[in-house]
């Protein structure tokens, strides 16, 4: 069963009297466990596509099936439940809550989902160890480096053990060495079975993906599966 199936997806934004076709006739199937880089120039529809995959936005036309389920037909509460339990997000600007510690930021999705404290605490302890953050558990975001903040963000995104991880320019605010470290963390999650979809302008990251979807003017222009060297 495919992880993601998009069929005939259209997304139109109205700006005054003008219509902007952000997505045009998108047909895309992504199998469970794939590592896909979505690439293209600014304004090509990459982020709109990612928002739609993450159920942060809805298409004007077409269907989106996630793990065989038509999620475009679900109500807002049902979509929120799918988003919470099955989809993880990693953003360029981290989106951590400044008043919360690293441990509290990681625990937040479980807190919102009503997971019991003892389960939350055990999972957070393990995540802090897994992401090399155990010595930073009580530090707030402004006390962490950029790489540490992104590790907290990835730990938070995966603490609910999602089936699919969406990353929007995850290395965009990081220096090259730290960006490589974050890329390795994401790829390690993918090797353990998480479907990884990354929006990136970074050619180096695109080269590492096992599949590249190239967008232009809201449409998919090329869908490449390079032969490994």
Beta strands, then each sheet from edge to edge (+ up, - down):
strand 1: 2-15
strand 2: 18-31
strand 3: 35-39
strand 4: 61-66
strand 5: 69-70
strand 6: 87-91
strand 7: 164-168
strand 8: 195-199
strand 9: 211-216
strand 10: 219-224
sheet 1: 2+ 1- 4+ 5-
sheet 2: 6+ 7+ 8+ 3+ 9+ 10-
end
